[in-house]
Each structure stands twice: as C-alpha cells, then as structure tokens.
Amino acid sequence: MTATILPGQPHIAYQGSNLCMENVKLSDVAAQFGTPVFAYSKASMLSALSAYQRGFAGRKAQIHYAMKANSNLAVLQVFAQAGCGFDIVSGGELARVLAAGGHPSKIIFSGVGKTRAEMKHALEIGIGCFNVESDAELEVLNEVAMSLHKKAPVSLRVNPNVDPKTHPYISTGLKGNKFGVAHESALQTYQRAAALPGLHVVGIDCHIGSQITEATPYLDAMDRILDLVTDIEAAGIPIHHIDFGGGLGINYNGDTPPAADQLWHQLLAKLDARGFGDRQLMIEPGRSLVGNAGVCLSEVVYIKPGEQKNFCIIDAAMNDLPRPAMYQAFHQIVPLSPRTGAATLLDVVGPVCESGDWIGRDRELNVKAGDILAVLSAGAYCMSMSSNYNTRGRAAEVLIDGHQVHLIRDRETAQITFQGEHLV
Ligand code: LLP
C-alpha cells in the first residue's frame, strides 16, 4: 500500500485511507484512549534532534531542549536518554527534568523573573548555568549564592537587537522586549558580575525569538554576540561558552525554515571565520524538536451550518490548542479517514464559550459528526500551554514508538481539575 506523506510531517502518513503515525493507525489511538488526545512520534523527535547533532558533529556543543515547548515527562526522558540537556524557566520545570532523569549539570535556567527560592533550589542541586536577564537579578543571585557559600555559574542573556521577523508575541531580541540585558550595557554588567564574589561568569547567551524561518537573523545575532565576546574578554573576563538560544521554526503551512544542520553549517562557517570555532557551544531549541512530532486527535461533535459561516464543532478547544486564539496561528487539520465527495468550507471550532475559540478558519473539509480529525504540528506549545478553562480536563497524551503506543498522560477528570480547592 502506498503511503502519502504530509508536508513537513515525515512520520505521519496515509496508509491507504488511514492516517498513521509511525506504524500505528491513529484511529486506533482515538478508539483506545478517547478524544481529544495528543499523539507524539518518538522517531520524529529523534530525527529532528539528529539534524542538530549532524550540524554539530566534531564540535564542542551541548543541545539543551527548551522544555517549555512540551514538558511531558516521557518527552523529557526521550531527550535525556539521547544526551540532551534542558533549558528551564521555572522551579516547576526543574522538578520535571529531575523527575524525568535529566542531569542537573546539563540544565540551564533562563527567564526574567527567577525567585530566590528557585535560585536556591537550583544552586543546591548543582545546576549548570543561570542565564541572567538583568542587573537586579545578578545582585539577588549573588546574595543567594553567598548565603549558601556557593558560586553561581552565570551567563548573561544579551539582547542583540535584531529583528527575527516573526509574530510580535514571540519575538524577544528587540530593544522593546522585556528580555535580556541591552547590548550597549552588557560589558558593564559583565564587569559587575565578575566583581561579585558569589558569581562565576561562564558564558554568554541570546535568544531572539521563536518560529524563525530565515538564517539571516541568526547570522546577525551571532555577529553582535561575537563582537561583545571580544570586548568582554579584552576586559579580562573569559567566556567559556556561547549559547545561541532556540527559535528555529517549523513547517506549519508551507513555511520553509532552514534545516537545523544547514542553518548550523552557515553559522559555524561564520564562527570559524571569526576565530571562535573551537568554543563550547550551546543551543536551546524547543519547537523544532517536537512541533511536527505531535498531532491532536479530536472528534467532530456537530456540523452547524450558518448564514455566513458553517461550523465544524470538535471536542478539542482553545484550552487544548491555544495557539490559534493567541497568535492567529495556523495548524493543518486533516481527517483520519478522508471521505470521497465534495468538501465544504468550515470553521473548525471548539466548545468553549468564546468566539476566540477557533482552531482553523475556512477549511475545506468533507466531514460528519463522529469523524476524527487530526490537528497537525501540535507537538509544541499546545499541551504545555493548555488550561482547564470551562472546567475542561486536559487531554490524554500518548507516545508512539514504532508499533507501540505508550500512554504518557492520563486524561484529566473533572475531579482532578478541582482537587486542590476547598469549600468554606
Ligand atoms: N530559549 C528561551 C530563552 C526561550 O524563551 C525560548 C522560547 C526557547 C529557548 C525555545 O524557543 P523555540 O526553539 O521553541 O522557538 N508559545 C509560543 C512560543 C513561545 C516561545 C517562548 N520562548 C508559540 O506557541 O508560538
């Protein structure tokens, strides 16, 4: 039987008229675990990772999976076993990495608002590096480290002021963003950090945004960062590692981001040309490792024709798939078993009481109530951004590995959604 591979989704294909992930029929997953359910392909995650590994072959480089993209313990386990470190942004994420078997020395702690309690815990377990985002944070981290008689390993997140050419909500490296230390004042902040007794300067980092589909912003950011490394080292402060953040985009709807190995081929050429080729490198990819490894399966509950629009109401909603509502993001939506016959133009929406609860607008679909749809590219920033709005329990999650289907998260019951609440 011939397989029809969907664009950008190498591990999801129609085998005849059945949509499959690796060797598993997705209709069997829906039948066994109910809907909505997220399914992730392990092979897809590992092949996305291998593109980076190929790109860094022969280099001193550590890949830190930015776990905010998808923080299920089993997903973290896959990456930990493949040798990845982790980029975290909260004490909660730290607890998850440790529970999944991640090694503390391979964790870097990013984020603009780390609390003293989070710093203390991270120092106690021997975290690899704090990516510090402000002068104020530097002072607090110094105090916390001194109170523990430790030296905190620090890198400063520098804001290189380059335009990543992505959605404004997910661009982070411009002057107007809340992230990082301004490029102009970074040298001063490094001098301050080097003088503080509770800190040990180990690196420099940047992260300019997410869903970046061109190499140029990376090349520009690299130039800006390397200029700074030259100045910082001239001031007598050695920089042991350079961390270029995450941000590489994926194909949602015909997007054509460079492949990770090709991007790094270009970036490493620049690094070599500027004499930094032998440095310890770090990166923090999230979306590009998991985004196209996941789908969300959802049942059509009703077809509701309207005067201006026809609606396809499914059992997944903005609480499961928040990206369309938040960023007007596009996710492909395909039937698990396509029907023959004419398609209708439909808005695919969820049951949540908000007009913003849409998953896809103006989609050509031939579907009936009871059919199962797959929302594609749902491996990143979907379950990890989900909520219980409208007291909807979170979906189940499964990891597919060849012929095997592992349940990696139970569907939440209503009781679980209010288990921490108390009557007065
Ligand atoms: N490092 C830092 C410091 C970050 O803030 C992020 C993402 C990453 C790495 C990973 O970036 P990635 O490789 O995944 O692009 N919720 C949005 C995306 C927010 C990204 C936040 N930071 C979305 O659904 O598009």
Residues whose N, C-alpha, C, O or C-beta is under 5 A from the ligand:
A	BS01	LLP	A66 A69 S110 I170 H207 G209 S210 Q211 G245 G246 G247 L248 E284 P285 G286 R287 S288 R323 Y381
